Amino acid sequence: MAKEDKLVVERPVPASIETVTTDAKVKEESGAHTKEQVEETPFEALASICSVLVIGLFILTFLAQNFLIPSGSMEKTLLVGDHLVVDRITLAPSAKWMPLVHYREPQRGDIVVFLKPGEPDMFLVKRLIGVPGDHFHLRNGVVILNGVAQSEPQAKLWPEDYYSSYIDDFPSVPTSEVNGVTSEWAVDLPNHLQDNDLVVPEGMYFMMGDHRHMSLDSRFWGFVPRANIVGRPLFNYWSFKTPEDQMYKTSFSDQIAWMTHVVVHFFSDTRWKRTLHPVT
């Protein structure tokens, strides 16, 4: 513990006065002072622990949070088994009580974590494709944004991908010709079409996964309200090889089996090269 520096002003002592300090007195005062410094009551110890927990909880709740990638909809940008630290401040609505914090609106190309529309308990992570006012459509899998074809190397086709009219030529194909579209989006989508483009309304955002043929995204359930955006991933703090169907194994025995697998294969199945890997 750092000690406080003190400035001592010495005053002259008359020659007639003798100052006597015994070694015993010095040792006694020094020992008492040391004992007073190291002693800590149980209440103080508990208060210290609680302070650390409160600070940690604040950071995880309001500043940063960890998330696990359970599916392959963002491969190869994000892999199943990636554990992410998510910044919950930058994209949050600005607060007057934190004037020094940098805030900004979500931008095209951002990877964002958000709550799925209609399912407020489900977090998803996708790439932001369209912001309010954008006109866009897909042609043969290429995003045409405000009349300009976009270069998206992260969304290139995989060898096993095959052409799907609804996915690759959205929104020219009616929702009735594909499975997986929510009834709410099937009704609302036609209201936002203009000259074969989908127009993103005010306060809404359009999200898609980087693995376009494996992603149930805004093409299937619609726009994401601004209030649903939670934050943006910063980096992988740990990545572990995980089967994609692991998210469906929720029984107690399955969980115990998986925990055992992680312990046994921690070193061999951890993707060490992705540790602290930034998310872009």
N, C-alpha and C positions, 0 to 999 in steps of 0.2 A: 504494500500500500504506500503510495506517495505521501510524504509528509509535507505539511505546510511550512514554507520558509518564514522565519520570523526575524524581524529587525530588532536587535537589542541595543538600547541606548545605555551606555555605561556612564555613571556619574562619579566624579572624584570622591573618594572617601577620606575624611580627615585622618591625619596620621595618628591621632590619639585613639582612634577606634580600631580595635583588632577584630578581624572577621575570622572565626574559627569554624571550619567545616570538617567533620570527621569522615573517615572512609566508610564507617558503618552507616552513617546517615545517607551518604551518596548512594550506597548499594541498596539501602532500603527504599529510597525514593525511586531509583531506577527499576527495581524489581516490581514495585507497586504499579509504576507506569506501564511496564511491559505487560503485566497481568491484566491491567485494565484494558489494554488494546486488544488482546487476543480473545478475551472472554466474550461469548455471544450467547444470548438467551435462546431457548427453543423458539420463542415467539419471533425473534429477529431472524432466525434461520428459516422459519416457515414463511415469513414475509419476503425474504430474498428469493426463495423458490417460487412463490406466487408471482412475484414481479417478473421473473424470467418467463414463466408460463404465459402471463398476460401479454408481454411484449411479443412472444412467439406467436400466440394466437392472433394478435393484431396484424402481424406481418402476413401470416398465412391467409387471413380473412380479407384484408383490405389492400395490402400491397402486393403480395405474391402468393401464388397457390400452386400446388403440384397436381398434375393431371396425367392419367395413363391413357395411351392410345390403344383402343381395343379392336380396331378394325383397319382394313387396308385401303380405305377410301382416299387417303392422302399419300400413298406410296408413290414415288420413293422419297418424297420430301420427309414424311414421317412414317415410321415403321410400327407395326404391331409390337407392343412391349416397350415403346419409348415412354419415359417418364419426364414430363415437362414442368419447368418452372414458368408460370404465367404472370406477366405484368398486369395487374388489375387497376393501375392508376392512369397510365397514359391515355387510354381510350375511354376512361370514365367521364361522366359529365363533370365539368369544372366546378370547383367548390371555392367559395370566397374565403373559407377558413383555412385553405392551404394555398395561398397566393404564389408561393415559390415553386410549386409543382408544375411540371410541363404537361399540358393537356393538348390533345389534337383530335380531330375527327377521323374516323376510319377512312382509309384510302384504298383505291384499287390496288390489288396485288397483296394487300395485307393478309397474313394468316391470322385468323381470329378464333377465339373461343366464345361460344354464345349458347344461349338456351334455345332449344328447338321450339319453334312456334307451335303452340297447342299442347306442348309437353314441358311444363315449366321446371320439371325435375331432371331433365335430360340435357347434359352438356355435349355439344358437338364442336369439332374443329374443322374448318374449311378455309378456302381461299376466297377473299372478297373479289367478285368480278364486276358488279355494277353498283354505282352509288346513285343517290337521288338525281333524276333528270337524264340518266344515261339511256340511250337507245341501243339495243344489241340483239343479235341472233347468232346461231351457230350454223355453219355450212360445212358439211363433211368433217365435223369435229373442231373446226376453227372458229374462234370467237371473233365476230365482226362487231366492234364496239364503236358506236358513233360513226359508222361508215369505214372504219379502218380495221383491217385484219390484224389480230394480235399475235405476236411471237411468244409462245409459251413453251419453252423447252421442258419445263417440269411436268407438262401435261401430254407429252408425246405418247402415242399408242404403244401398248404392250404387244408382244408377238401373239398372245392368245386373244386379244381383243378382236371383236368382229363388228361390222357396221350395224348400228341400230338407228332406225330413222328418227325415233323420238329423241334419243340422247344426242345424236350427231347433227340433227337438223332442227333443233329446238328454236322457236316454238311453232314451226310450220305444221307439225303433225298433231292432230287432235288428241287430247288426253284420253279419249275413249278407246284409243288403239294401243294403249300400253297399260301394264299392271303396275301397281305401287303408288299411283297418284292419289293424294287425299281428296276426299269429296269437296272439301272447302276450296282447295286450289283449283280443282276442275271447274268450279263455278266462278271463281274470281279471276282466273288467268285471262279470259277473253276481254275483260274490262280494261286490260292494260296493253292491248295490242294496237299498234299503229303502223301501217304500211309494212306489215310482216315483221316488225320489230317489237320486242317487249320493252316497254317504257317503265323504268323504275320510279315509283311514286315518292313523294316527299316523306322523309322520316323512315324510309325502308332501304334494305340492302339485299343484293342477290349473291348467294354463295354457291360455290361448286368445289368438289374435291379434285385434287390433282390427278387421281386415277379415275378419269371421267366415266369409264364403263363399269366401275365398281362402286360408284358413289350415289347414294340416295341423298340428294341435296335439294336446292331451291327449285330445280326442275320438277320435283315430285311433291314438295310441300309448300312452296311459295317463298315470299319475301320474309326477311328477318327484320323486325322492328329495331330501331336504335336502342331502345331500352333493354333489349335482350342481349346486347353485346357485352361480354364480361371482361375481355382483355385480349392480350396477344402473347403467344408463347415466346420466351426468350431463348431458352437452351434446354438440351437434354441433360439432366443430372444423372440419369442412369438408363441404360437400354438393355433389355434382356430378351433373348429369343423366346417368343411366345406364340403358340398356335392361335390362329384367328378364332377358332371355336371356343377358346378358353372363356370368353365373356359369357357364354351360355351355360357354363358349368358352375352352378350356384349352390349345389348341395354341400352340406357340411363335409362329407367324405371327399368330395371333389376339391374343396378348399384345402383340406389337410394334405391331400395328395400333391396338390400344386405347391404348397409351401415346402413340403419335403423335397420336391423336385428342385425348387429354387435354391434351397440350402445345399443340396448335393452337387448341383451343376452351376453354382454361382460363378465360379471363375471361368469355366469352360464356355458357358452360354451367355455371359455378359458381353455385349458389343462394346469393347473398350474404346474403339476408335470414335464412337458416337458420344462418349462421355464428355460433358460440357460443350457439346457441339451446338453452335448457334442455329436457330430456326429461321430460315429465310424462304 
